[in-house]
Amino acid sequence: MFNVALFGAGRIGQIHAGNIAAHPDCKLVRVVDVHQPAAETLAEKYGAQASSLEDALRDSSVNLVAICSATDTHADLIEASARAGKAIFCEKPVDLSMERVERCLATVREANVPLMVGFNRRFDPSMASLQQALSDGEVGELEFVTISSRDPGAPSADYVKTSGGLFRDMTIHDFDMARWLLQEEPVSVFASAAALIDPQIKALGDVDTAVITLTCASGKMAVITNSRRASYGYDQRIEVHGSKGMLAVANHPENSLIKSVAEGVVAQKPMHFFLQRYGDAYRQEFASLIEHLKTKTAIHPSGEDGLQALRLADAALTSLKTGRAVQL
């Protein structure tokens, strides 16, 4: 049995709390949040205890922590949990600084504890099926990947201020997907971007619309398109083109109703946002972690996966500033 301490009782913490409580091999025992009422409400819902961080880490019965707090707390919480000998799940990113992530991962290696970084899209059933079909050679040799990722609307200015920017906050999921599908590290990153949607984003020095091209030493490529606005819903599509054909994952509609009349055929919009679209992925993500912990097998996405995705995000930012491709 895995007794879990959850750090962070906000939106994503609530999703993970439900999945922890529903797993037959897990029990949510402690909830930690800087806002005590939030911790108490979530703990009461699942029969856990609202707790201080120190008490949670001292609790010898806690053998797994789930870090779902603010980004700027992740690295410190990972290090503290590693030193306490806990297995660790942490939402992305580990940190916004490459140097800080490297120091954090060194602490994890020294403590010899498992760490999974929350790139949940790998566990979406459709995405996982695409990756498996690609690995099985169903479309021959991979040639290029196209990833479209567009949010339904721009985040608030307060969120943008602490997010690390589009590439580190939003595109980082797509960088991880590209690495996972390419099965080869990109050696060149070129980014073009602009602020077309919200003047506040531009004022804060960020962008909201981007196209990024990743190129591997073999010549394989991935093209990522991002936008903070999609008036029709949460746009999440992937195409993988190979020597024998193509694999594709389409958007998931809100429901399967299709209206066919004389004027035309109308289907439903894509699901609204990530909590709806990736509900299955979050459940499968946590189930995968538990299975790896039980069987003592290698965990992915790992801390190194988090580091490599951040490296691509930083390279994209440098490319945008210089107007040139960045060689890795």
C-alpha positions in Angstrom: 0.0 0.0 0.0 1.3 3.5 -0.9 0.4 6.2 1.7 0.5 9.5 -0.2 1.1 13.0 1.0 -0.3 15.6 -1.5 1.4 19.0 -1.7 -0.9 21.5 -3.2 -4.7 21.5 -2.9 -5.5 23.7 -6.0 -7.0 22.7 -9.3 -4.5 20.1 -10.4 -4.0 18.9 -6.8 -7.7 18.1 -6.6 -7.5 16.0 -9.8 -4.6 14.0 -8.4 -6.3 13.6 -5.0 -9.3 12.0 -6.6 -7.1 9.6 -8.6 -5.0 8.7 -5.6 -8.1 8.0 -3.5 -9.6 5.9 -6.3 -6.5 3.7 -6.8 -6.8 0.3 -4.9 -3.1 0.4 -3.9 -3.1 3.9 -2.5 -4.4 5.9 0.4 -4.3 9.7 0.6 -3.2 10.3 4.2 -1.9 14.0 4.3 -2.7 17.2 2.4 -0.4 20.2 2.6 -1.2 23.6 1.3 -0.2 27.2 2.2 -3.9 28.0 2.3 -5.0 25.9 5.3 -8.7 26.0 4.5 -8.0 24.5 1.1 -6.0 21.7 2.6 -8.7 21.0 5.2 -11.5 20.9 2.6 -9.6 18.5 0.3 -8.4 16.3 3.2 -11.9 16.0 4.6 -13.3 14.9 1.2 -11.0 11.9 1.0 -10.5 11.0 4.7 -7.0 12.4 4.9 -5.4 14.8 7.4 -4.5 18.5 6.7 -0.9 18.7 7.6 2.2 20.8 7.8 5.0 20.0 5.3 7.3 19.1 8.2 4.9 16.6 9.7 4.2 15.0 6.3 7.9 14.5 5.6 8.5 13.2 9.1 5.7 10.7 8.8 7.4 7.3 8.3 4.1 5.8 6.9 4.2 8.2 4.0 6.2 6.5 1.2 5.0 8.6 -1.8 4.5 12.4 -2.2 2.6 14.1 -5.0 3.8 17.7 -5.7 1.1 19.8 -7.2 1.9 23.2 -5.7 3.2 26.4 -7.4 6.1 25.9 -9.9 8.5 27.9 -7.8 8.2 25.4 -4.9 8.8 22.2 -6.9 12.5 21.9 -6.7 12.7 22.6 -3.0 9.9 20.1 -2.3 11.5 17.5 -4.5 14.8 17.9 -2.6 13.2 17.8 0.8 11.1 14.7 -0.1 14.2 13.0 -1.6 16.2 13.6 1.6 13.2 12.1 3.6 13.4 9.0 1.5 10.0 9.4 -0.3 9.1 8.3 -3.8 8.2 11.5 -5.7 5.6 12.5 -8.3 6.0 16.2 -9.4 3.9 18.2 -11.9 5.9 19.8 -14.6 8.2 21.7 -14.6 10.8 20.8 -12.0 11.9 24.5 -12.1 12.2 27.2 -14.7 16.0 27.3 -14.4 18.2 24.7 -16.0 20.8 25.1 -13.3 18.3 24.6 -10.5 16.8 21.5 -12.2 20.3 20.0 -12.5 21.0 20.6 -8.8 17.7 19.2 -7.9 18.2 16.0 -9.9 21.6 15.5 -8.4 19.9 15.5 -5.0 17.4 12.9 -6.2 20.2 10.7 -7.5 22.1 11.0 -4.3 19.0 9.9 -2.3 18.3 7.1 -4.8 14.6 7.7 -4.8 12.2 7.4 -7.7 10.9 10.5 -9.5 8.2 10.9 -12.1 7.6 14.3 -13.8 4.0 15.0 -14.8 4.0 15.0 -18.6 0.5 13.5 -18.6 -0.1 13.6 -22.3 2.1 10.5 -22.8 -0.6 8.6 -20.9 -3.6 9.7 -23.0 -5.0 6.6 -24.5 -5.1 8.1 -28.0 -1.5 9.4 -27.8 -0.2 6.2 -26.3 -1.8 4.2 -29.1 -0.2 6.5 -31.7 3.2 6.0 -30.1 2.8 2.3 -29.9 1.8 2.0 -33.5 4.8 4.1 -34.5 7.1 1.9 -32.4 5.6 -1.2 -34.1 6.5 0.2 -37.5 3.0 0.4 -38.7 3.8 3.5 -40.9 7.4 2.5 -41.6 10.3 4.9 -40.8 9.3 8.1 -39.1 10.0 11.2 -41.2 8.3 14.1 -39.4 5.9 15.0 -36.6 3.3 17.8 -36.6 1.9 18.9 -33.2 -1.0 21.4 -32.9 -1.7 22.7 -29.4 -4.0 25.6 -28.8 -5.7 26.8 -25.6 -9.3 28.0 -25.6 -8.2 31.4 -24.2 -5.3 33.4 -22.9 -4.4 33.1 -19.2 -4.5 36.0 -16.8 -1.7 38.6 -16.6 -0.9 37.4 -13.1 -0.5 33.8 -14.4 1.7 34.9 -17.2 4.0 36.8 -14.8 5.0 33.6 -13.0 4.6 31.1 -15.8 8.0 31.3 -17.3 6.5 32.2 -20.7 4.8 30.3 -23.4 7.7 28.0 -24.2 8.3 26.9 -20.6 4.7 26.8 -19.6 2.7 25.5 -22.6 5.0 24.4 -25.3 7.0 22.3 -22.8 4.3 19.6 -23.1 4.8 19.6 -26.8 8.6 19.4 -26.5 8.1 16.3 -24.4 5.7 14.8 -26.9 8.1 15.5 -29.8 11.0 13.8 -28.0 8.8 10.9 -27.1 7.7 10.4 -30.7 11.0 11.2 -32.4 12.9 8.8 -30.1 15.9 11.0 -30.9 17.2 14.2 -29.4 16.7 17.3 -31.5 20.0 19.1 -32.4 18.5 22.3 -33.8 15.6 24.5 -32.6 14.1 27.4 -34.5 11.3 29.5 -33.1 9.1 32.2 -34.6 6.5 33.8 -32.4 4.4 36.9 -31.7 1.9 38.4 -29.3 -1.3 38.6 -31.4 -4.1 37.9 -28.9 -3.6 39.9 -25.7 -1.7 43.2 -25.4 -1.1 42.4 -21.7 1.0 39.3 -22.8 3.1 41.5 -25.1 3.5 44.1 -22.3 4.9 41.4 -20.1 7.4 40.4 -22.7 5.8 37.1 -23.6 4.2 35.7 -26.8 0.9 33.9 -27.4 1.3 32.5 -30.9 4.3 30.4 -32.0 5.7 28.0 -34.6 8.8 25.9 -33.5 10.8 23.5 -35.7 12.9 20.8 -34.2 15.5 19.0 -36.3 17.3 15.8 -35.4 20.8 14.7 -36.6 19.1 12.0 -38.8 17.0 14.7 -40.5 13.8 13.8 -38.8 11.7 16.9 -37.9 8.9 18.0 -35.6 6.9 21.1 -36.1 4.9 22.5 -33.2 2.2 25.2 -33.6 0.9 27.0 -30.5 -1.8 29.5 -29.8 -3.3 30.9 -26.6 -6.7 31.2 -28.4 -8.9 28.7 -30.1 -12.5 30.0 -30.3 -13.8 26.5 -30.9 -12.3 24.8 -27.8 -9.1 23.0 -26.7 -7.3 22.1 -29.9 -5.0 19.0 -29.4 -3.9 17.2 -32.6 -0.9 15.2 -33.7 0.2 13.8 -37.0 3.1 11.4 -37.5 4.2 10.9 -41.1 6.2 7.8 -42.0 7.6 6.1 -45.1 4.5 3.9 -45.4 1.8 6.2 -44.2 0.5 8.5 -41.5 -0.8 8.2 -37.9 -3.1 10.9 -36.5 -4.8 11.8 -33.3 -7.8 14.2 -33.7 -9.5 16.4 -31.2 -12.0 14.8 -28.7 -15.4 16.4 -29.1 -17.6 17.3 -26.2 -20.0 14.5 -27.3 -20.5 12.4 -30.4 -23.7 14.1 -31.7 -23.6 14.9 -35.4 -26.4 16.8 -37.0 -26.9 16.2 -40.7 -29.4 18.5 -42.5 -29.9 20.1 -45.9 -27.8 23.1 -44.9 -24.8 20.9 -43.9 -23.3 18.5 -41.4 -22.4 19.8 -37.9 -20.4 18.1 -35.2 -19.6 19.2 -31.7 -16.7 21.4 -30.5 -13.6 19.9 -28.9 -13.6 19.5 -25.2 -13.2 22.8 -23.3 -9.8 22.5 -21.7 -7.1 20.2 -20.3 -9.0 18.9 -17.3 -11.7 17.5 -19.5 -9.5 16.4 -22.4 -6.9 14.7 -20.4 -8.9 13.2 -17.5 -8.1 9.7 -18.7 -4.4 10.6 -19.1 -4.2 11.8 -15.4 -5.7 8.5 -14.2 -3.4 6.4 -16.4 -0.4 8.5 -15.4 -0.8 7.8 -11.7 -1.6 4.1 -12.3 1.6 3.8 -14.4 3.6 5.4 -11.5 2.2 2.9 -9.0 2.9 0.0 -11.3 6.5 1.0 -11.8 7.0 1.5 -8.0 5.5 -1.9 -7.4 7.7 -3.7 -10.0 10.8 -1.5 -9.3 11.1 -0.7 -13.0 12.4 2.5 -14.6 10.0 5.4 -14.4 9.2 7.7 -17.4 8.8 10.6 -17.8 11.8 11.0 -15.5 13.6 14.0 -14.1 15.9 13.8 -17.1 12.9 14.0 -19.4 11.9 17.2 -17.6 15.4 18.6 -18.0 15.5 17.9 -21.7 12.1 19.5 -22.3 13.2 22.6 -20.5 16.4 22.7 -22.5 14.4 22.8 -25.7 12.2 25.5 -24.2 15.2 27.6 -23.4 16.6 27.0 -26.9 13.4 28.2 -28.4 13.5 31.3 -26.4 17.0 32.0 -27.5 16.1 31.4 -31.1 13.2 33.8 -30.8 15.4 36.5 -29.4 18.2 36.1 -31.9 16.2 35.2 -35.0 18.5 32.2 -35.6 18.3 28.4 -35.2 20.0 27.3 -31.9 22.3 24.3 -32.2 22.2 21.9 -29.3 
